[in-house]
Structures are given as C-alpha cells and as structure tokens.
Amino acid sequence: MNRIFLIIFFYISTVNLMSQNISDALNYTNNNIDGSARFSSMGGAFGALGGEISSISANPASSAIFSDSYFSLSFASDKKTNNISILNAANSQDKSNLAMNQIGGVFVFNNIGAAKKWKKIVVGLSYDQTNNNFNEFFAKNFTNSTSIDSYFLANAQGLRLDQISAFENETITDAYVDIGNTFGYPHQQAFLGYESFIIEPDSFEDENTSYTSNVSPGTFNQTYYSISRGYNGKLTANIGTQYSEKLYLGINLNGHFVDYDNYNILEESNTNGQAGGLHITDVNFENRLSGFGSGFSLQFGAIAKLTDWLRLGVTYDSPVWYTIKEETRQYLATRFVDQADEENTVVLDPNAINVFEEFTIQTPSKLTASMALVIKKFGLISFDYSRKDYGAMEFRTIDGLEDTHFSDLNWEIYNNLTVANSYRIGAEIRSNTISYRAGYRIDGSPYANTDQYSDRTGFSLGIGYKFRSNTIDLSFEKYNKQYNHQLYDAGLTNQASIDNNNTIIKLSITSIM
C-alpha cells in the first residue's frame, strides 16, 4: 500500500499530533509581574497597598487609593546566569537583555461632596511584562553512552516504511511537508532519521515496521545548545472606586500576549567504527519552536482600611484563556563511512515550516490575601500570600475538544504539577524626599517533585527620590531557581541540571498629573 491510499486512512482516523509538553505549558503561562522599580524593590508585596501603578496588577482595588492622576514608565536590565551540569560536563553562560517592562497611568475622578459615600472613580490603563523569555545555556563536550539515534528509532518503530520515506524523484522538502500533513510530527522525525541513514529498515518492503541503527554502540561526544527569545505581556484596563473612607474596590480586564522562540542544537561525534558496514560518525540536529498567542482574563479585588495603620486586601485572578499557534523548523546533517570505507555527507534541510493547528490553554486561577501596616510619614510593611493550582491547567483543541494527545498531556499535568504557594514581604522607610526599600519573595514550584523544578527565591533592594510632583526609583533584584531540562521527549532523554540566577536592575520615572 503506498502513501496515496494511506492518506484516505489517515483522514478517517486522524489524531492531533503536536509538540506540546509540560515545559511548553509553563513557558506560555508563567505570568510573573515584573512591575516598576518601587513594586519590585518591595518584593511585589502590594496587594493591600496603592499609590503605585504596578500594584493594580496585584490588586485592582489599589487604583482607588490614588488621590491624583498618575503616570509611570519603567526600564529593566535583566541578566540570567545559568550554571549547567550534565553527565561529566559543567558550563556557565550569561545572557543580558534591556527592555521597557512597564508603562501606565490612572485618571482620578472625584465625587465632590462631603456627604457622598462613593468618593471617587479611577480609570487606569497599563502594560506589564509578565515573562522575559530571553535565555541561553549550553553543555559542551560531554560524554554519553546514548546517541541521538535513539530519538529517531523511538519515533520510527512501528511505522510503515512507505509512511516515512520519499517517493522516487520526490524532493526532501515535498516529502517532509507531505508526510507531516498526512501522518503528523513523529512520522517526520522518522523520515529525517531514515533519509539521513541514521536508521535502517529491517527490509525495504513498504510493510516494514522495524528499524535498527547505523550508529555503532559505544561512547559519544555531544554538545547541546538552547537559545530562547521573546516576551509575555499583559495589557490591563482598570476601574476602581472608593466607598466611604474604609473600602476600595476594583476590576481588571486583561489582554495577554505570548511571543516565545526556542532554538536548540545537538552536535554529536563518535569514533566507534563498524568494520565492513555503513556507520554514522557525526550528527548535527537543529530544531526551532516558535509559539505565538493571545489570551484574556479578569481580576477582582478589594482593600479594607480597618484602621489608620492596618489594611487588608484580597484578589481573585480568573484563569487566563489562551489561544496559541506553534511553528517548527528542522535541520539535520550526518557524516558517515560507507561499505567502501569512503566518507559521505548528507544534509537534510527541508526549508519548510510546520504550522500546527491552533489550540487553547486554560491556566489555573489564583487567590491572593494581603496585609499592610502603614505608619504615616515613616514607612510601611506589607505581606502577600498567593495560592495557584497548576494541576488544573488544561489543553484543548480550538473547538474546545480534548483529543487523545491533549488527554494524555492533561493527565500528565494533573499527575506532575501541583498547588504552588507564593509569599512576598516588603518594607519601605521614608526620610523626607528619599525612600529606602527592601523585599523578599518565595514563588513555590509548580511541580509536585521539587527536584524537577525548585522554588524561586530571592531578595530585592531599592531607593526612591521625590522632587516636586515627580519620583525617580531604582531597584536591584536577585533570584535563584534550580530545574532540570530534558534534551528530547523520546530516546535521548538525559536531563541537564540548571542553576539559574537572575539579576534585574530597574529604573522608573513617575509623575503626578
């Protein structure tokens, strides 16, 4: 049976085969408000406070505490240092990035009249960066007993040869695109392995479904690179109001966007040899995943001013409903010695982009409780606690269905991710026109197994200078987390241990209008 007839069979029993995994889900949905310099220097503990534009993202009711219209603009310098270890290799890599991470303003409309209970209405509009995806790490010249051939074998076993090979006179590009459109992503991987001579069928009959490797067993010298780019962000439209002197209420309508691009390269060589037969000596395998999307969410918040010095806040963040589109590109080159003991090179560059069907992600909701002690003219201390169940995250098709692939992925999420608790504490001391700030935060791991992904912990410091109706704020943040990065989802599944240190310096300019 050739591929023409199999196309009919495929569309009758179609299965959505895509590239998503838990790591993708967390990359898309990791919403961490960077905020302004003042917000960041106090650890982001602003759920019961106001007078700060980024506090609106922590609690929509905080906008109602503004007494005057207000504008804020912030820039951030972000440096990531990754210390990576895998098998017998260890490397360190730095990546720096400069961006405008926050901008926004509020407009205050006072309700004139001392006897009126509703004191004012505040309208706000802001942008906050929620994730900086710029990152790089590499592991150079590590020795492994497992070859990349295991990845192609894992995808090929059980597939018919005529589903993973090119027709006579068919170009690599045409075959790669046709196989992807007809059978899906795993068949494409098997196609690359077969056409590059990495895998060999037991027989060259169309019905063959069993394969062996042309890579001789032994030890392999490998180098792995991972390079990421892009941002996640949130646009917020806010309405806040003050009732009497004790209660502040607010709501946010949020528009989210995702722009994520990851490029990874594996270089492998060996001198294992294989007398009298074809054997692969070098492999260069490159993959690029790009994800783009948008989403929508709501936030509801309240702040109660119990006394002149004590405030309590509560915030509910709805799930974010994302629609995501993914694209992939691949490149594979091999060098091998044939039966005549001659060196040959095969380059497979399909020069084609796989565009997968759009899908949806529903992130978990979040609940935050906050408390602040405000000592007028002297300073304040604030504390936030948040709870978020990552096990409730869910993938579905664009039609709202849960196909076999997403059903398996959602089950994996349910079994591996868990409730994450976050704690933030901040303090500010005021001295005339200068303010001194400090903060500490713990963002709980979304994984049930914290050896896979640790808590994110860190501290922050800051200073602010007020002149006339303007303020300049500067902050310094230092955060750390450890996590494991799996090289491939099949076959070559070694995990690299990464110790990530994130250093952020921010400058904010604010003005009362």
Helices and strands as residue ranges (DSSP letters): H 3-12, H 22-29, H 37-41, H 55-58, G 60-65, E 70-86, E 89-110, E 118-132, E 135-144, H 149-156, G 161-163, H 172-182, H 185-195, E 199-201, E 211-213, E 220-243, E 247-269, E 279-305, E 310-317, E 321-337, E 343-348, E 354-355, E 359-362, E 366-375, E 379-389, G 390-392, E 394-397, H 404-416, E 419-431, E 434-443, E 456-467, E 470-486, E 495-512
